[in-house]
Amino acid sequence: MDVLMQILFSGCAVGMIYAVIAFGYQLTFATSGTMNFGQGEALAVGALIGLTIVAHVNYWLMIPVVLIFGALYGIGVERIGVRPAMKLKSEGWIMATIAIGIIMKNVAENIWGKEDVKFPSPVPEVSLPVAGANLLPMEILVVVGAIALMVAIELFNRKSIYGKAVVATAADREAAGLMGINTSQVITFSYALSCATAAFAGVLVAPLTLAGAGMGASLGLKAFAVAIIGGLTSGVGAIVGGLILGISETATGYYLSTGYKDVPGLVLLLLVLALKPAGLFGKTTIKKV
């Protein structure tokens, strides 16, 4: 029982990080039908910028700066890599966002080096006994922070005028444009918000792992799998998909080997793509031609 609880708690902490990044994929896909495949690099550079700042200020004061960086990075990705491709109605945004991500990774390696470094934890690193499991305070903070961020974005979309413009654009971009909504600005905003969430995820997960220029590659890829598994149109799907992947990885690493921990998530991804391509909670869209 203690082992099961340990796997559950640890898997939830990892899964919520995947969910936050997957939530970012969903934000841009909803408004523009595109995604930033350099999302993992936004996470890594956000963590490294946070590492630099946290050496001089409190962890909590560092977070707004990291969010601003993430938003600016997202605006740059949309303006440079996505908008030109959308005007041409091409799929060039895929390679463009990948290229920007590679450039950011190389820049990060030249500034901070290629070695992973320890990120100081804002909470004590002594594990706490919870329901028979040993839980790090940072793992609790990761879950709380991830849920708080996603709830804040949902409330923003539901309660604010600009948030309703985002929802309207996601529902029907052409109709939103006819109603006077500047859909180009909404898409730019969705990219800013998406990369801000990724940068925030970086400073959440770094104290549990290590901060480095390459830390985002695996996380970004797994989060994309989570977005596909849960459904690119469902925020709930991102959370459920993240928890499924996080817990399955943790359980596989414990019962089999850490070398096999990626297998269950990939198998689930293949099954979802074969049986329910829209994702577990996604909605199949019908295009009129």
C-alpha positions as CSV (number, residue, x, y, z in Angstrom):
1,M,0.0,0.0,0.0
2,D,2.8,2.4,0.9
3,V,4.5,1.7,-2.5
4,L,1.3,2.3,-4.4
5,M,0.8,5.6,-2.6
6,Q,4.4,6.6,-3.3
7,I,3.9,5.9,-7.0
8,L,0.6,7.7,-7.1
9,F,1.9,10.9,-5.4
10,S,5.2,11.0,-7.4
11,G,3.4,10.3,-10.6
12,C,0.9,13.0,-10.0
13,A,3.7,15.6,-9.5
14,V,5.3,14.6,-12.8
15,G,2.0,14.3,-14.6
16,M,0.9,17.8,-13.7
17,I,4.0,19.3,-15.3
18,Y,3.1,17.4,-18.5
19,A,-0.4,18.8,-18.1
20,V,0.7,22.4,-17.9
21,I,2.9,22.1,-21.0
22,A,0.1,20.3,-22.8
23,F,-2.3,23.0,-21.8
24,G,0.0,25.4,-23.7
25,Y,-0.2,23.3,-26.8
26,Q,-4.0,23.4,-26.5
27,L,-4.1,27.2,-26.2
28,T,-2.5,27.8,-29.5
29,F,-4.2,25.0,-31.3
30,A,-7.6,26.2,-30.3
31,T,-7.1,29.7,-31.7
32,S,-5.0,29.1,-34.7
33,G,-4.8,25.4,-35.5
34,T,-1.0,25.6,-34.9
35,M,1.4,24.7,-32.2
36,N,4.8,25.7,-31.0
37,F,7.1,22.6,-31.3
38,G,9.7,24.6,-29.5
39,Q,7.6,24.6,-26.3
40,G,10.2,22.5,-24.4
41,E,12.9,25.0,-25.1
42,A,10.6,27.7,-23.7
43,L,10.5,25.6,-20.5
44,A,14.3,25.1,-20.4
45,V,15.2,28.7,-21.0
46,G,12.5,29.8,-18.5
47,A,14.1,27.6,-15.9
48,L,17.6,28.9,-16.6
49,I,16.5,32.6,-16.5
50,G,14.8,31.8,-13.2
51,L,18.0,30.2,-11.9
52,T,19.9,33.3,-12.7
53,I,17.4,35.6,-11.1
54,V,16.8,33.5,-8.0
55,A,20.4,33.9,-7.0
56,H,19.6,37.6,-6.4
57,V,15.9,37.7,-5.4
58,N,13.3,35.6,-3.7
59,Y,11.9,32.6,-5.6
60,W,8.4,34.1,-5.6
61,L,9.6,37.4,-6.9
62,M,11.4,35.6,-9.7
63,I,8.2,34.0,-11.1
64,P,6.7,37.2,-12.7
65,V,9.9,37.9,-14.5
66,V,10.0,34.4,-15.9
67,L,6.3,34.7,-17.0
68,I,7.1,37.9,-18.8
69,F,10.1,36.3,-20.6
70,G,7.8,33.4,-21.6
71,A,5.2,35.7,-23.0
72,L,7.8,37.7,-25.0
73,Y,9.3,34.4,-26.3
74,G,5.8,33.3,-27.4
75,I,5.1,36.6,-29.2
76,G,8.4,36.2,-31.1
77,V,7.6,32.7,-32.1
78,E,4.2,33.7,-33.4
79,R,5.4,36.7,-35.3
80,I,8.5,35.1,-36.8
81,G,7.6,31.5,-37.3
82,V,3.8,31.2,-37.3
83,R,2.2,34.3,-38.8
84,P,4.0,34.2,-42.1
85,A,3.1,30.6,-42.6
86,M,-0.6,31.2,-41.8
87,K,-0.7,34.1,-44.3
88,L,0.5,31.7,-47.0
89,K,-1.8,29.0,-45.6
90,S,1.1,26.6,-45.4
91,E,2.4,24.1,-42.9
92,G,5.7,25.9,-42.7
93,W,5.0,26.8,-39.0
94,I,6.0,23.3,-38.0
95,M,9.6,23.5,-39.1
96,A,9.8,27.2,-38.2
97,T,8.8,26.6,-34.5
98,I,11.2,23.7,-34.4
99,A,14.0,25.8,-35.8
100,I,13.4,28.6,-33.3
101,G,13.5,26.1,-30.5
102,I,16.8,24.7,-31.7
103,I,18.2,28.3,-31.9
104,M,17.0,29.0,-28.4
105,K,18.6,25.8,-27.1
106,N,22.0,26.7,-28.7
107,V,21.8,30.2,-27.3
108,A,21.1,28.8,-23.8
109,E,24.0,26.4,-24.1
110,N,26.4,29.2,-25.0
111,I,25.1,31.4,-22.1
112,W,24.6,28.8,-19.3
113,G,26.7,25.9,-20.6
114,K,25.7,22.3,-21.5
115,E,25.9,20.9,-18.0
116,D,22.7,20.5,-15.9
117,V,22.9,22.4,-12.6
118,K,20.9,22.3,-9.3
119,F,18.0,24.7,-9.0
120,P,17.5,25.8,-5.4
121,S,14.2,24.7,-3.9
122,P,12.0,27.4,-2.4
123,V,10.7,24.9,0.2
124,P,12.4,22.5,2.6
125,E,13.8,19.4,0.8
126,V,13.0,17.1,3.7
127,S,10.3,14.5,2.7
128,L,7.0,14.5,4.6
129,P,5.1,11.3,5.5
130,V,1.7,11.5,3.8
131,A,-0.7,8.5,3.8
132,G,2.2,6.1,4.1
133,A,4.3,7.7,1.4
134,N,7.3,10.1,1.6
135,L,6.4,13.3,-0.3
136,L,8.7,16.2,-1.0
137,P,7.2,19.6,-0.3
138,M,8.2,20.7,-3.8
139,E,6.1,17.9,-5.2
140,I,3.1,19.4,-3.4
141,L,4.0,22.8,-4.7
142,V,4.2,21.5,-8.3
143,V,0.7,20.1,-8.1
144,V,-0.8,23.2,-6.4
145,G,1.0,25.6,-8.8
146,A,0.0,23.7,-11.9
147,I,-3.6,23.5,-10.9
148,A,-3.6,27.2,-9.9
149,L,-2.2,28.3,-13.2
150,M,-4.7,26.3,-15.3
151,V,-7.6,27.5,-13.1
152,A,-6.5,31.1,-13.4
153,I,-6.4,30.8,-17.3
154,E,-9.8,29.2,-17.3
155,L,-11.3,32.0,-15.1
156,F,-9.6,34.6,-17.3
157,N,-11.2,33.0,-20.4
158,R,-14.6,32.9,-18.8
159,K,-14.8,36.2,-17.0
160,S,-12.7,38.8,-18.9
161,I,-13.7,40.4,-22.2
162,Y,-10.3,39.5,-23.8
163,G,-10.7,36.0,-22.5
164,K,-14.1,35.7,-24.2
165,A,-12.5,36.9,-27.4
166,V,-10.1,34.0,-27.1
167,V,-13.0,31.6,-26.6
168,A,-14.8,33.1,-29.6
169,T,-11.8,32.8,-31.8
170,A,-11.3,29.2,-30.7
171,A,-14.9,28.4,-31.5
172,D,-14.9,29.9,-35.0
173,R,-12.0,32.2,-36.1
174,E,-13.8,33.5,-39.2
175,A,-17.0,34.3,-37.4
176,A,-15.1,36.0,-34.6
177,G,-13.3,38.2,-37.2
178,L,-16.7,39.2,-38.7
179,M,-17.8,40.2,-35.2
180,G,-15.0,42.7,-35.0
181,I,-12.5,40.6,-32.9
182,N,-8.9,41.1,-33.9
183,T,-8.1,37.4,-34.3
184,S,-4.5,38.1,-35.2
185,Q,-4.0,39.7,-31.8
186,V,-5.8,36.9,-30.1
187,I,-3.5,34.3,-31.7
188,T,-0.5,36.3,-30.7
189,F,-1.9,36.4,-27.1
190,S,-2.4,32.6,-27.1
191,Y,1.2,32.1,-28.1
192,A,2.3,34.5,-25.4
193,L,0.2,32.7,-22.8
194,S,1.3,29.2,-24.0
195,C,5.0,30.0,-23.7
196,A,4.5,31.7,-20.3
197,T,2.9,28.5,-19.0
198,A,5.9,26.5,-20.3
199,A,8.4,28.9,-18.6
200,F,6.4,28.7,-15.4
201,A,6.5,24.9,-15.7
202,G,10.3,25.1,-16.0
203,V,10.7,26.9,-12.6
204,L,8.3,24.4,-11.0
205,V,10.0,21.2,-12.2
206,A,13.6,22.4,-12.0
207,P,14.0,22.1,-8.2
208,L,12.9,18.4,-8.5
209,T,15.3,17.6,-11.4
210,L,18.1,19.9,-12.7
211,A,18.1,23.0,-14.8
212,G,19.8,22.8,-18.2
213,A,19.4,23.8,-21.8
214,G,18.4,20.2,-22.8
215,M,15.8,19.7,-20.0
216,G,12.9,20.7,-22.2
217,A,13.3,18.3,-25.1
218,S,11.9,15.2,-23.4
219,L,9.3,17.2,-21.4
220,G,8.0,19.0,-24.4
221,L,7.7,15.7,-26.4
222,K,5.9,13.9,-23.6
223,A,3.6,16.9,-23.1
224,F,2.7,16.8,-26.8
225,A,1.8,13.1,-26.3
226,V,-0.3,14.1,-23.3
227,A,-2.1,16.7,-25.4
228,I,-2.9,14.1,-28.1
229,I,-4.0,11.5,-25.6
230,G,-6.2,13.8,-23.7
231,G,-7.5,15.7,-26.7
232,L,-6.2,19.0,-28.2
233,T,-9.6,20.6,-27.5
234,S,-10.0,19.6,-23.8
235,G,-8.4,21.2,-20.8
236,V,-9.6,18.3,-18.6
237,G,-8.0,16.0,-21.1
238,A,-4.6,17.6,-20.5
239,I,-4.9,17.0,-16.8
240,V,-6.2,13.4,-17.2
241,G,-3.6,12.6,-19.9
242,G,-0.8,14.1,-17.8
243,L,-1.8,12.1,-14.7
244,I,-2.1,8.9,-16.7
245,L,1.4,9.3,-18.3
246,G,3.0,10.5,-15.1
247,I,1.7,7.6,-13.0
248,S,2.3,5.0,-15.7
249,E,6.0,6.2,-16.0
250,T,6.5,6.1,-12.3
251,A,5.0,2.6,-11.9
252,T,6.9,1.2,-14.8
253,G,10.2,2.7,-13.5
254,Y,9.6,1.1,-10.1
255,Y,8.3,-2.4,-11.1
256,L,10.3,-2.9,-14.3
257,S,13.1,-0.6,-15.0
258,T,13.7,3.1,-15.6
259,G,14.8,2.1,-19.1
260,Y,11.2,1.1,-19.9
261,K,9.3,3.9,-18.2
262,D,8.6,5.7,-21.5
263,V,7.0,2.6,-23.1
264,P,3.5,2.7,-21.5
265,G,2.9,6.3,-22.5
266,L,3.9,5.6,-26.1
267,V,1.8,2.5,-26.3
268,L,-1.2,4.5,-25.0
269,L,-0.5,7.2,-27.6
270,L,-0.6,4.6,-30.4
271,L,-3.8,3.1,-29.1
272,V,-5.5,6.5,-28.8
273,L,-4.4,7.5,-32.3
274,A,-5.7,4.2,-33.7
275,L,-9.0,4.0,-31.8
276,K,-9.9,7.7,-30.9
277,P,-7.7,10.1,-32.9
278,A,-9.4,13.2,-31.4
279,G,-8.2,12.1,-27.9
280,L,-9.9,10.7,-24.9
281,F,-11.8,14.0,-24.2
282,G,-11.4,15.6,-27.6
283,K,-14.2,16.4,-30.0
284,T,-14.0,15.3,-33.7
285,T,-14.4,18.3,-35.9
286,I,-16.1,18.1,-39.3
287,K,-14.8,20.4,-42.0
288,K,-17.2,21.5,-44.7
289,V,-15.8,21.5,-48.2
